[in-house]
Amino acid sequence: MSDCLFCKIIAGEIPARQVYEDDDMLAFHDINPAAPVHLLIVPKTHVATLADVCPADEAVLGKMMAIAPRLAAENGGRTLPDGGLRVVMNVGPDGGQEVYHVHLHVLAGERPWRGMAV
């Protein structure tokens, strides 16, 4: 979509501090972090919300969840058993979604950010 912020980042039209990329997805630092480690993982295919996901999207969404712990650790998050991470997907206006391109927030690090909205 030509007016989608994340599609523009994926296309390289807007810079981002990338931490991971493959054929299906891109991960980068959030520009307004709510935790010491705050990454966004976005599929390269534009899907507006989780409510719009179809069976063809299931594999990449599973891959996004599977890579989240590794990316958190590689970017400064503490691993289990003492650390951990939080993954959040905001869906629609009542869910706090601001960019209408499915994306997964990955938050990690010491917990002064507990309870902060993402």
VMD Tcl script that builds the backbone (N, CA, C; Angstrom):
set m [mol new atoms 354]
animate dup $m
set s [atomselect $m all]
$s set {name element resname resid chain x y z} {
  {N N MET 1 A 0.854 -1.180 0.000}
  {CA C MET 1 A 0.000 0.000 0.000}
  {C C MET 1 A 0.895 1.237 0.000}
  {N N SER 2 A 0.610 2.150 -0.864}
  {CA C SER 2 A 1.494 3.295 -1.071}
  {C C SER 2 A 1.546 4.259 0.105}
  {N N ASP 3 A 0.515 4.289 0.943}
  {CA C ASP 3 A 0.521 5.231 2.061}
  {C C ASP 3 A 0.833 4.567 3.409}
  {N N CYS 4 A 1.193 3.292 3.411}
  {CA C CYS 4 A 1.465 2.554 4.639}
  {C C CYS 4 A 2.908 2.793 5.095}
  {N N LEU 5 A 3.068 3.265 6.312}
  {CA C LEU 5 A 4.388 3.534 6.877}
  {C C LEU 5 A 5.287 2.305 6.834}
  {N N PHE 6 A 4.769 1.157 7.257}
  {CA C PHE 6 A 5.606 -0.037 7.298}
  {C C PHE 6 A 5.920 -0.551 5.900}
  {N N CYS 7 A 5.007 -0.404 4.955}
  {CA C CYS 7 A 5.322 -0.782 3.572}
  {C C CYS 7 A 6.449 0.091 3.033}
  {N N LYS 8 A 6.460 1.367 3.412}
  {CA C LYS 8 A 7.534 2.267 2.972}
  {C C LYS 8 A 8.864 1.883 3.610}
  {N N ILE 9 A 8.841 1.456 4.867}
  {CA C ILE 9 A 10.067 0.989 5.521}
  {C C ILE 9 A 10.559 -0.282 4.835}
  {N N ILE 10 A 9.661 -1.211 4.554}
  {CA C ILE 10 A 10.024 -2.459 3.878}
  {C C ILE 10 A 10.636 -2.169 2.508}
  {N N ALA 11 A 10.080 -1.187 1.806}
  {CA C ALA 11 A 10.568 -0.829 0.466}
  {C C ALA 11 A 11.859 -0.017 0.506}
  {N N GLY 12 A 12.299 0.386 1.691}
  {CA C GLY 12 A 13.516 1.176 1.819}
  {C C GLY 12 A 13.306 2.661 1.575}
  {N N GLU 13 A 12.061 3.094 1.496}
  {CA C GLU 13 A 11.751 4.507 1.269}
  {C C GLU 13 A 11.893 5.340 2.539}
  {N N ILE 14 A 11.763 4.698 3.689}
  {CA C ILE 14 A 11.921 5.349 4.993}
  {C C ILE 14 A 12.959 4.536 5.764}
  {N N PRO 15 A 13.966 5.202 6.330}
  {CA C PRO 15 A 15.000 4.443 7.052}
  {C C PRO 15 A 14.480 3.875 8.369}
  {N N ALA 16 A 15.076 2.776 8.779}
  {CA C ALA 16 A 14.766 2.151 10.067}
  {C C ALA 16 A 16.025 1.454 10.553}
  {N N ARG 17 A 16.157 1.319 11.857}
  {CA C ARG 17 A 17.283 0.584 12.442}
  {C C ARG 17 A 16.951 -0.903 12.422}
  {N N GLN 18 A 17.234 -1.530 11.309}
  {CA C GLN 18 A 16.881 -2.932 11.103}
  {C C GLN 18 A 17.749 -3.863 11.933}
  {N N VAL 19 A 17.120 -4.943 12.421}
  {CA C VAL 19 A 17.848 -5.962 13.166}
  {C C VAL 19 A 17.725 -7.335 12.520}
  {N N TYR 20 A 16.782 -7.475 11.592}
  {CA C TYR 20 A 16.579 -8.775 10.943}
  {C C TYR 20 A 15.771 -8.572 9.670}
  {N N GLU 21 A 16.100 -9.379 8.648}
  {CA C GLU 21 A 15.301 -9.394 7.435}
  {C C GLU 21 A 15.450 -10.742 6.761}
  {N N ASP 22 A 14.353 -11.254 6.251}
  {CA C ASP 22 A 14.376 -12.423 5.385}
  {C C ASP 22 A 13.323 -12.210 4.296}
  {N N ASP 23 A 12.996 -13.229 3.551}
  {CA C ASP 23 A 12.048 -13.076 2.445}
  {C C ASP 23 A 10.637 -12.724 2.908}
  {N N ASP 24 A 10.302 -13.071 4.158}
  {CA C ASP 24 A 8.934 -12.914 4.654}
  {C C ASP 24 A 8.697 -11.730 5.568}
  {N N MET 25 A 9.735 -11.280 6.261}
  {CA C MET 25 A 9.511 -10.261 7.295}
  {C C MET 25 A 10.737 -9.390 7.503}
  {N N LEU 26 A 10.485 -8.303 8.219}
  {CA C LEU 26 A 11.522 -7.333 8.571}
  {C C LEU 26 A 11.330 -6.990 10.046}
  {N N ALA 27 A 12.425 -6.846 10.771}
  {CA C ALA 27 A 12.363 -6.434 12.178}
  {C C ALA 27 A 13.267 -5.223 12.365}
  {N N PHE 28 A 12.782 -4.270 13.166}
  {CA C PHE 28 A 13.540 -3.039 13.388}
  {C C PHE 28 A 13.158 -2.445 14.739}
  {N N HIS 29 A 13.992 -1.509 15.213}
  {CA C HIS 29 A 13.742 -0.833 16.484}
  {C C HIS 29 A 12.559 0.119 16.355}
  {N N ASP 30 A 11.714 0.137 17.368}
  {CA C ASP 30 A 10.609 1.090 17.423}
  {C C ASP 30 A 11.191 2.482 17.647}
  {N N ILE 31 A 10.672 3.498 16.953}
  {CA C ILE 31 A 11.207 4.857 17.104}
  {C C ILE 31 A 10.756 5.526 18.396}
  {N N ASN 32 A 9.760 4.946 19.069}
  {CA C ASN 32 A 9.278 5.481 20.342}
  {C C ASN 32 A 9.226 4.320 21.339}
  {N N PRO 33 A 10.395 3.846 21.802}
  {CA C PRO 33 A 10.419 2.624 22.602}
  {C C PRO 33 A 9.706 2.755 23.945}
  {N N ALA 34 A 9.005 1.672 24.296}
  {CA C ALA 34 A 8.313 1.587 25.580}
  {C C ALA 34 A 9.047 0.651 26.532}
  {N N ALA 35 A 10.237 0.201 26.152}
  {CA C ALA 35 A 11.048 -0.698 26.969}
  {C C ALA 35 A 12.494 -0.556 26.515}
  {N N PRO 36 A 13.450 -1.028 27.335}
  {CA C PRO 36 A 14.852 -0.949 26.916}
  {C C PRO 36 A 15.102 -1.605 25.556}
  {N N VAL 37 A 14.432 -2.705 25.277}
  {CA C VAL 37 A 14.460 -3.331 23.961}
  {C C VAL 37 A 13.020 -3.279 23.448}
  {N N HIS 38 A 12.803 -2.601 22.346}
  {CA C HIS 38 A 11.459 -2.521 21.755}
  {C C HIS 38 A 11.619 -2.620 20.244}
  {N N LEU 39 A 11.321 -3.808 19.744}
  {CA C LEU 39 A 11.434 -4.092 18.327}
  {C C LEU 39 A 10.051 -4.265 17.720}
  {N N LEU 40 A 9.957 -4.060 16.425}
  {CA C LEU 40 A 8.745 -4.355 15.669}
  {C C LEU 40 A 9.099 -5.396 14.625}
  {N N ILE 41 A 8.283 -6.420 14.525}
  {CA C ILE 41 A 8.432 -7.418 13.476}
  {C C ILE 41 A 7.224 -7.282 12.563}
  {N N VAL 42 A 7.480 -7.062 11.265}
  {CA C VAL 42 A 6.388 -6.846 10.317}
  {C C VAL 42 A 6.518 -7.808 9.141}
  {N N PRO 43 A 5.404 -8.381 8.704}
  {CA C PRO 43 A 5.462 -9.194 7.495}
  {C C PRO 43 A 5.643 -8.284 6.287}
  {N N LYS 44 A 6.308 -8.776 5.260}
  {CA C LYS 44 A 6.514 -7.970 4.064}
  {C C LYS 44 A 5.242 -7.841 3.228}
  {N N THR 45 A 4.316 -8.759 3.414}
  {CA C THR 45 A 3.027 -8.670 2.750}
  {C C THR 45 A 2.112 -7.785 3.584}
  {N N HIS 46 A 1.462 -6.830 2.946}
  {CA C HIS 46 A 0.580 -5.920 3.679}
  {C C HIS 46 A -0.728 -6.626 4.045}
  {N N VAL 47 A -0.974 -6.699 5.352}
  {CA C VAL 47 A -2.249 -7.136 5.909}
  {C C VAL 47 A -2.566 -6.094 6.962}
  {N N ALA 48 A -3.724 -5.470 6.894}
  {CA C ALA 48 A -4.022 -4.331 7.752}
  {C C ALA 48 A -4.092 -4.690 9.235}
  {N N THR 49 A -4.844 -5.719 9.593}
  {CA C THR 49 A -5.010 -6.073 11.006}
  {C C THR 49 A -5.017 -7.590 11.170}
  {N N LEU 50 A -4.890 -8.035 12.395}
  {CA C LEU 50 A -4.967 -9.460 12.670}
  {C C LEU 50 A -6.321 -10.019 12.238}
  {N N ALA 51 A -7.358 -9.208 12.288}
  {CA C ALA 51 A -8.687 -9.637 11.862}
  {C C ALA 51 A -8.748 -9.894 10.354}
  {N N ASP 52 A -7.781 -9.386 9.596}
  {CA C ASP 52 A -7.746 -9.565 8.145}
  {C C ASP 52 A -6.864 -10.732 7.703}
  {N N VAL 53 A -6.245 -11.407 8.646}
  {CA C VAL 53 A -5.345 -12.520 8.325}
  {C C VAL 53 A -6.141 -13.662 7.703}
  {N N CYS 54 A -5.543 -14.282 6.695}
  {CA C CYS 54 A -6.148 -15.452 6.063}
  {C C CYS 54 A -5.195 -16.633 6.218}
  {N N PRO 55 A -5.634 -17.838 5.855}
  {CA C PRO 55 A -4.764 -19.004 6.015}
  {C C PRO 55 A -3.388 -18.856 5.358}
  {N N ALA 56 A -3.289 -18.122 4.279}
  {CA C ALA 56 A -1.995 -17.935 3.616}
  {C C ALA 56 A -1.007 -17.150 4.477}
  {N N ASP 57 A -1.495 -16.415 5.469}
  {CA C ASP 57 A -0.642 -15.599 6.340}
  {C C ASP 57 A -0.165 -16.346 7.581}
  {N N GLU 58 A -0.718 -17.512 7.839}
  {CA C GLU 58 A -0.449 -18.209 9.097}
  {C C GLU 58 A 1.032 -18.545 9.290}
  {N N ALA 59 A 1.696 -18.989 8.249}
  {CA C ALA 59 A 3.101 -19.407 8.395}
  {C C ALA 59 A 3.987 -18.242 8.810}
  {N N VAL 60 A 3.816 -17.078 8.183}
  {CA C VAL 60 A 4.674 -15.943 8.533}
  {C C VAL 60 A 4.354 -15.430 9.934}
  {N N LEU 61 A 3.093 -15.487 10.350}
  {CA C LEU 61 A 2.767 -15.049 11.715}
  {C C LEU 61 A 3.402 -15.986 12.738}
  {N N GLY 62 A 3.388 -17.276 12.463}
  {CA C GLY 62 A 4.059 -18.224 13.346}
  {C C GLY 62 A 5.562 -17.986 13.381}
  {N N LYS 63 A 6.132 -17.690 12.240}
  {CA C LYS 63 A 7.569 -17.408 12.145}
  {C C LYS 63 A 7.918 -16.146 12.935}
  {N N MET 64 A 7.046 -15.138 12.887}
  {CA C MET 64 A 7.265 -13.906 13.652}
  {C C MET 64 A 7.329 -14.214 15.150}
  {N N MET 65 A 6.395 -15.024 15.623}
  {CA C MET 65 A 6.387 -15.385 17.043}
  {C C MET 65 A 7.625 -16.200 17.405}
  {N N ALA 66 A 8.015 -17.120 16.535}
  {CA C ALA 66 A 9.146 -18.003 16.824}
  {C C ALA 66 A 10.469 -17.246 16.893}
  {N N ILE 67 A 10.620 -16.186 16.111}
  {CA C ILE 67 A 11.892 -15.459 16.088}
  {C C ILE 67 A 11.969 -14.377 17.167}
  {N N ALA 68 A 10.849 -14.006 17.749}
  {CA C ALA 68 A 10.824 -12.920 18.739}
  {C C ALA 68 A 11.802 -13.131 19.902}
  {N N PRO 69 A 11.856 -14.311 20.554}
  {CA C PRO 69 A 12.806 -14.470 21.663}
  {C C PRO 69 A 14.260 -14.292 21.240}
  {N N ARG 70 A 14.607 -14.818 20.079}
  {CA C ARG 70 A 15.990 -14.681 19.600}
  {C C ARG 70 A 16.340 -13.225 19.335}
  {N N LEU 71 A 15.454 -12.494 18.675}
  {CA C LEU 71 A 15.732 -11.087 18.383}
  {C C LEU 71 A 15.819 -10.262 19.665}
  {N N ALA 72 A 14.956 -10.562 20.628}
  {CA C ALA 72 A 15.026 -9.849 21.910}
  {C C ALA 72 A 16.387 -10.065 22.562}
  {N N ALA 73 A 16.847 -11.308 22.615}
  {CA C ALA 73 A 18.136 -11.619 23.238}
  {C C ALA 73 A 19.294 -10.988 22.470}
  {N N GLU 74 A 19.246 -11.039 21.151}
  {CA C GLU 74 A 20.328 -10.477 20.335}
  {C C GLU 74 A 20.417 -8.954 20.453}
  {N N ASN 75 A 19.349 -8.336 20.926}
  {CA C ASN 75 A 19.320 -6.878 21.013}
  {C C ASN 75 A 19.317 -6.359 22.442}
  {N N GLY 76 A 19.753 -7.210 23.378}
  {CA C GLY 76 A 19.959 -6.753 24.745}
  {C C GLY 76 A 18.989 -7.260 25.775}
  {N N GLY 77 A 17.997 -8.031 25.376}
  {CA C GLY 77 A 17.065 -8.600 26.350}
  {C C GLY 77 A 17.721 -9.728 27.123}
  {N N ARG 78 A 17.267 -9.912 28.343}
  {CA C ARG 78 A 17.791 -11.003 29.171}
  {C C ARG 78 A 17.012 -12.272 28.866}
  {N N THR 79 A 17.716 -13.376 28.750}
  {CA C THR 79 A 17.070 -14.637 28.427}
  {C C THR 79 A 16.527 -15.317 29.673}
  {N N LEU 80 A 15.710 -16.318 29.469}
  {CA C LEU 80 A 15.179 -17.116 30.570}
  {C C LEU 80 A 16.316 -17.920 31.188}
  {N N PRO 81 A 16.306 -18.259 32.444}
  {CA C PRO 81 A 15.160 -18.202 33.332}
  {C C PRO 81 A 14.990 -16.873 34.079}
  {N N ASP 82 A 15.999 -16.006 34.077}
  {CA C ASP 82 A 15.895 -14.766 34.852}
  {C C ASP 82 A 15.262 -13.618 34.075}
  {N N GLY 83 A 15.357 -13.640 32.768}
  {CA C GLY 83 A 14.823 -12.571 31.945}
  {C C GLY 83 A 13.510 -12.966 31.306}
  {N N GLY 84 A 13.339 -12.541 30.077}
  {CA C GLY 84 A 12.123 -12.863 29.346}
  {C C GLY 84 A 11.766 -11.730 28.404}
  {N N LEU 85 A 10.595 -11.788 27.877}
  {CA C LEU 85 A 10.146 -10.770 26.942}
  {C C LEU 85 A 8.636 -10.714 26.938}
  {N N ARG 86 A 8.127 -9.690 26.285}
  {CA C ARG 86 A 6.692 -9.512 26.115}
  {C C ARG 86 A 6.448 -9.323 24.626}
  {N N VAL 87 A 5.445 -9.997 24.084}
  {CA C VAL 87 A 5.057 -9.794 22.691}
  {C C VAL 87 A 3.618 -9.296 22.685}
  {N N VAL 88 A 3.378 -8.276 21.879}
  {CA C VAL 88 A 2.067 -7.630 21.844}
  {C C VAL 88 A 1.699 -7.344 20.395}
  {N N MET 89 A 0.446 -7.612 20.062}
  {CA C MET 89 A -0.075 -7.206 18.765}
  {C C MET 89 A -1.365 -6.429 19.021}
  {N N ASN 90 A -1.325 -5.138 18.739}
  {CA C ASN 90 A -2.499 -4.293 18.895}
  {C C ASN 90 A -3.371 -4.451 17.646}
  {N N VAL 91 A -4.679 -4.585 17.847}
  {CA C VAL 91 A -5.579 -4.851 16.726}
  {C C VAL 91 A -6.739 -3.865 16.751}
  {N N GLY 92 A -6.795 -3.024 15.740}
  {CA C GLY 92 A -7.907 -2.083 15.588}
  {C C GLY 92 A -7.860 -0.933 16.581}
  {N N PRO 93 A -8.798 -0.005 16.460}
  {CA C PRO 93 A -8.784 1.189 17.301}
  {C C PRO 93 A -8.936 0.886 18.795}
  {N N ASP 94 A -9.809 -0.039 19.155}
  {CA C ASP 94 A -9.972 -0.374 20.571}
  {C C ASP 94 A -8.779 -1.128 21.121}
  {N N GLY 95 A -8.001 -1.763 20.242}
  {CA C GLY 95 A -6.805 -2.480 20.661}
  {C C GLY 95 A -5.553 -1.627 20.654}
  {N N GLY 96 A -5.697 -0.344 20.262}
  {CA C GLY 96 A -4.561 0.570 20.283}
  {C C GLY 96 A -3.689 0.531 19.050}
  {N N GLN 97 A -4.157 -0.065 17.946}
  {CA C GLN 97 A -3.355 -0.125 16.732}
  {C C GLN 97 A -3.241 1.263 16.121}
  {N N GLU 98 A -2.003 1.663 15.829}
  {CA C GLU 98 A -1.755 2.978 15.240}
  {C C GLU 98 A -1.351 2.885 13.778}
  {N N VAL 99 A -0.621 1.841 13.408}
  {CA C VAL 99 A -0.225 1.640 12.016}
  {C C VAL 99 A -0.983 0.413 11.520}
  {N N TYR 100 A -1.748 0.590 10.478}
  {CA C TYR 100 A -2.587 -0.494 9.973}
  {C C TYR 100 A -1.832 -1.367 8.965}
  {N N HIS 101 A -0.860 -2.070 9.511}
  {CA C HIS 101 A -0.082 -3.129 8.862}
  {C C HIS 101 A 0.262 -4.047 10.027}
  {N N VAL 102 A -0.172 -5.290 9.965}
  {CA C VAL 102 A 0.074 -6.226 11.064}
  {C C VAL 102 A 1.523 -6.112 11.521}
  {N N HIS 103 A 1.725 -6.016 12.834}
  {CA C HIS 103 A 3.085 -5.976 13.377}
  {C C HIS 103 A 3.082 -6.474 14.810}
  {N N LEU 104 A 4.198 -7.032 15.174}
  {CA C LEU 104 A 4.373 -7.599 16.504}
  {C C LEU 104 A 5.377 -6.748 17.258}
  {N N HIS 105 A 4.970 -6.254 18.434}
  {CA C HIS 105 A 5.886 -5.541 19.323}
  {C C HIS 105 A 6.630 -6.576 20.157}
  {N N VAL 106 A 7.934 -6.441 20.252}
  {CA C VAL 106 A 8.767 -7.305 21.085}
  {C C VAL 106 A 9.443 -6.402 22.104}
  {N N LEU 107 A 9.099 -6.588 23.374}
  {CA C LEU 107 A 9.630 -5.750 24.447}
  {C C LEU 107 A 10.426 -6.612 25.416}
  {N N ALA 108 A 11.586 -6.106 25.816}
  {CA C ALA 108 A 12.437 -6.864 26.732}
  {C C ALA 108 A 13.342 -5.900 27.479}
  {N N GLY 109 A 14.059 -6.448 28.441}
  {CA C GLY 109 A 14.966 -5.654 29.257}
  {C C GLY 109 A 14.430 -5.533 30.667}
  {N N GLU 110 A 15.200 -4.866 31.514}
  {CA C GLU 110 A 14.758 -4.647 32.891}
  {C C GLU 110 A 13.360 -4.050 32.888}
  {N N ARG 111 A 12.599 -4.208 33.951}
  {CA C ARG 111 A 11.167 -3.938 33.895}
  {C C ARG 111 A 10.652 -2.601 34.417}
  {N N PRO 112 A 11.348 -1.503 34.328}
  {CA C PRO 112 A 10.713 -0.245 34.727}
  {C C PRO 112 A 9.580 0.131 33.778}
  {N N TRP 113 A 9.520 -0.517 32.631}
  {CA C TRP 113 A 8.499 -0.264 31.641}
  {C C TRP 113 A 7.207 -1.000 31.911}
  {N N ARG 114 A 7.153 -1.766 32.987}
  {CA C ARG 114 A 5.970 -2.569 33.325}
  {C C ARG 114 A 4.716 -1.703 33.311}
  {N N GLY 115 A 3.715 -2.170 32.631}
  {CA C GLY 115 A 2.444 -1.481 32.585}
  {C C GLY 115 A 2.337 -0.382 31.545}
  {N N MET 116 A 3.436 -0.091 30.836}
  {CA C MET 116 A 3.387 0.954 29.811}
  {C C MET 116 A 2.580 0.468 28.616}
  {N N ALA 117 A 1.848 1.343 28.014}
  {CA C ALA 117 A 1.093 0.997 26.811}
  {C C ALA 117 A 2.032 0.901 25.616}
  {N N VAL 118 A 1.713 -0.018 24.701}
  {CA C VAL 118 A 2.460 -0.126 23.443}
  {C C VAL 118 A 1.484 -0.120 22.278}
}
mol reanalyze $m
mol bondsrecalc $m
mol representation Tube
mol addrep $m
